[in-house]
Amino acid sequence: MENLKQAEVESVHDVALPNSQEELAADPVLDEEPSNFHCSSEWHLARLQCPTAALVYPFALRISKNSGKFACSAISVARFLDVHRTTVLRAFHKLSELGFFELLEYGKFDTNIYNVVLHSDWAQRNPGKCIQKIQFPWSGEGDPLGQQLYAASGGRVKFKEFQIREYRKSGLDDADLVARFNEFRSGVGRHRQPRNVGFHFLEYLRKTCPQDAQSLIT
């Protein structure tokens, strides 16, 4: 019983930490290509080289939702997650180092109390530390025509930006271009592979647009 009590009050400062040179590795953002997804806590947690941190963080967010404080001992969290206590202490350290855990009260004779920082708040405090999302015409952040054509294709055709620019040279408004695309897909384009649809739709516009507009579509 005495040993269990002693384990309960041990803090994150008692656990041996990895080599400092490894901890101070280059910022991963500098080496990352833009992502297909918006940045989130998962992106940062995946790069901590501590899988348990990815379990502890959402658990701590849920526990601290109402009080704004996370005061669970490492041994109680370890039992819940079915891992070793020192593994949880390492996760606490990693999350604190990253800034997702903020120490509110050091538990010299009790457990530490943390504020669990939301990714959105963390990102505001750490500009330039998040991965950037690629903006595609169909992703909801680019040209609205690209989004409409993507939806009209049933989410199967991803149009490139230069293709959207060429379509616009036809002089047709967005609604007319979407209508032409629906005609194309239900007719000569119905058997085209999704990767080839963008090109063949441009060919279709060249053939079906008014003569003066055809000369604009190169």
N, C-alpha and C positions, 0 to 999 in steps of 0.2 A: 504493500500500500504506500509505504514511504517512497519507494522508487517511482511509483506512478505519479505521485504528487510532484516529485522533483522534475520529472519529465514534463509535466504540465506547465511549469513556470519557466522552462528554458526558452530563451528568445532566439530570434534569428541571428543574433550576434554570436551565438555559440557554435554555429555550424561552420565547418571548414569550407572555404570558397575556392573556386577555380583560379588558375593562374591569372594574374592581373593583365598580362599581355593579351590573353585570349579574350578577357572581358572587354578590353578597350579596342576591339577590332574595328576596322573601318565601317563607317556608317553604311548599312546595307542599301539605303536609298540611292547612294551614288553609283552602285553597281547594278541596279535593277532597270530593266526595260519597262516602259509604261505597261500598265495592266489592262486587261479586259474588264476589270471590276473596280469599283470605288474602294478606296482604302478603308480598313476597319481594324478593330482590335486584333482580329484573327491574323492579319498580315504581319503585325508586329510580334505577336505571340509565337508564330511559326518560326521566327528567326531568333528566338531566345536560346535555342539549344537546351530547352527545358520543357519537355512535353507536359509535365504536371502543371506548369504555369497556365497552360491553356484550359485546364480543368478548374484550377483554383480561381482564376479571374471571374468567369461567369457565375461560379458558385458564390464568391464574395459579393458580387453585384446584387445577386438575389437576396442574400442574407441582410445586406445593408440598405436595401431599397427604402425602407420606412425610416430607419433611425439615422441613416447617413454614416454609420460607423460599423466597421467590421472588427469584432473582438473575439474571434474564435481561436482557440489554441491550436497549435500545429498538430498535436496528437489527436485532437478530436476530428480535425479535417482529414488527417491521415487515415483514421479509422473509417470515415465516411467514404473516402475515395479508394480505400483498400491499397494504400501505398505506405512506405516507410515514413516515419516522422521527419527524418533528415531530408527526404525528398521534398516534403512540403515546405520545410524551412528554406531549402534552396529556391523553391518557387516564390516564397515570400520575398526573399532577397532579390531575385531577378525582377519581380514586379515592382519592387521599391526602386531598384536601380533604373528601370525603364521610366518610372514616373506614373505607373498605373496604380500603385499603392503610395499613399502619403501618410507618413507616421504622425499620428495625432498625439499619442501618449505612449511613452516607453514603459513597458511593464517590467520593471526591475524584479519585482516579486510576484508578477502576474503576467497575463498575456498582453502583447502589444495591441494597440487600438489603431486602426487604419481608416483613412478615407479612401474609398475606391473611386478612381477617376474615370469618368466616361471617355470613350475615345474621342467624341466630338469636342469635349473640353480640353483634352490632352492635345489635340491637333491645333487648337487655337493658341495654346501656350508653346507649341513646338513647331513653328512654321518651317516648311521645307523638309520635314521628317516623314511625311506620308508619301506613299506611292501614288503616282498620277494615273488617272484612267484615260485610256485612248478614247478620243471622241470620233465616233463613226456617224455617217449620215443617218443610219437607221437606229442609233442607240438612244434617241430621245434628247440628244444634245446638239445634233448637227442640223443640216438643212431639213426643214419640215417635209419637203417632197420626198427625200430619202426615207423618212419614217413612214410616210403614207404608202409608198411603193413597197416597202418592206412588209407592212401590214397586209397590203393587197395580195402579196405573194404567199400569204399564210405563214410568214416568218421564215421562208425557205431561201429567199434571195437577198443577199447583202450587196447593195449597190455601192460602188466606189464614188468618191467625190467628183472625179473628173467626168464620170458618166452622168451624174446629176447635172453638172454644168452643161454638158452637151445636150441633154434633154431640154434644158431651159432655152437653148438657142432656137428651138422650134417656134418660140413665140406663144405657145399654148400655156394657159394658166395651169395651176396645180391640179385642179379638178379635172380638166380636160386630159392632162397627161395620165392621171390615174385611170380615167375612163378608157383611154387608148391602151393602157397597159392591160386592163381587164379584157379588152377585145383581143389583144395579142395573146394572152394566156389561154383564152378560150378557143382560139383559132390556131394559127400557124405555130404559136409558141408553146402549145400544150405538151409537146413531147420533148422540149428542150431540158437539158440538165440544168439545175439551179446555177451552177458556176458559169454557164454560158448565156443565161437569160439576159443579163445586163447588156451584153454586146448585141445580141440578136434583137432586142427591143429597140436599140438605137438604129439598127438597119431597118426595122419596121417603120420607125418614124421617118426615116429618110425617104421611104417609098410612099408613105401615106400622107405626109404633111403637104400643105399647099406648096406650090412650086417656089415661091419667093422664100419660104422658110427652109426648104430643103438645102438651098445654097448656103445657109448659115450653119448647118450642122456638118461639121467637118469629120 
